[in-house]
């Protein structure tokens, strides 16, 4: 139930979450931080190999093709990583987004509207900057307009881990939600604008295994974990069929991951199919799947994709000079480093102005500026959109990769400087969120929040 503000008080936004949400987000962020470190290692390894005397072997492996051609699956190793492994990543995006809006704090419109709107602002403004740069220069690279719209949460959290930021839970939840919604917007853009020669028949056929997957996963309480029903033996082939048919339809196969994630129920269900109240100690199937698939995504799928996508022959000083004159690269750098924070801040400011709300006392505009800059670390999805926009190995594609890396590093450095300056304040807030004077297992500030809601 939404809290009622006393007469004369303005409504606050970006306040402290519930304790259950605080714990859940903390666990997710710890796992993503490890994934971010692996992502950085994979990226550095790819760049070193691609610019070493043995670079030819890297590109030979990346471009090696294998698969069953009649099913349109004769793909390069790089394409398998982008189309196949990233589907696991987007499956988790679908799970996380659905859980957030069904059982998380964001089921309350008042809490969801700010990070969701900020995500849209952080997509629109970078895209407009990119388009403006390329239109003014007369570039032929307009197809890459969506490259600077993405935020890489794993990379961003790895940066937070390196600078040891004590970022308050409200800002962590804001960043995570913004990034997840950002990913959903990105996959929607991919489905609508980067699908070519769509085969309606294959797309229609894809709905058959998707419907079967949905029906079976909804009946999980009866069959999941029982010996007489090998549940995974039914789900896995259906999920693969959805992915294969989606790929054959011409719509990017990662969209299948999101659809499958949306199909998984968040709330636990009884044997007769009725939804049960959300219980943190008895997770629903979406949370069970998340625990099982997140290590695969963060520990293998995303790092492998980054390894085969980030490798680019920079070409020394001459190559860097070409990048700095390519409107595609300039648009990406400006879009991520400048457009992201402007979009996030401008949208949040507009919401507070229109609704006459104010930021919670624990959050300042300088903090949101740091988060906005951190959101400019666009890596995984930006690399994916780049490969969909320009032919792999083309000048625009290579320049865009260098620009994505440069912009992500620049955004990371700028955000680190700003957030480090604020770290002392964050440490005080974090200490308050840990204080449990009555030793009942729940920090006092979260108990006070629950009492305020009950008034």
VENNORFEN-V970052 format. One line per field, one symbol per residue. ss: DSSP state (a for helix, b for strand, c for the rest). A space follows every 10 residues. Layout:
# VENNORFEN-V970052
ss=???
This chain:
# VENNORFEN-V970052
ss=cccccccccc cbbcccccaa aaaaaaaaaa aaaaaaaaaa aaaaaaaaaa ccccaaaaaa aaccbbccaa acccbbaaaa aaaaaaaaaa aaaaaaaaaa aaccaaacaa aaaaaaaaaa aaaaaaaaaa aaaaaaaccc caaaccaaac ccaaaaaaaa aaacccccaa aaaaaaaaaa aaaaaaaaaa aaacccccca aaaaaaaaaa aaaaaaaaca aaaccccccc aaaaaaaaaa aaaaaaaaac cccaaaaaaa aaacccccbc ccccbcccbc cbccaaaaaa aaaaaaaaaa aaaaaaaaaa cccccaaaaa aaaaacaaaa aaaaaaaaaa aaaaaaaaaa aaaaaccbbc ccccaaaaaa aaaaccccca aaaaaaaaac ccccaaaaaa aaaaaaaaaa aaaaaaaaaa acaaaaaaaa aaaacccccc cccaaaaaaa aaaac
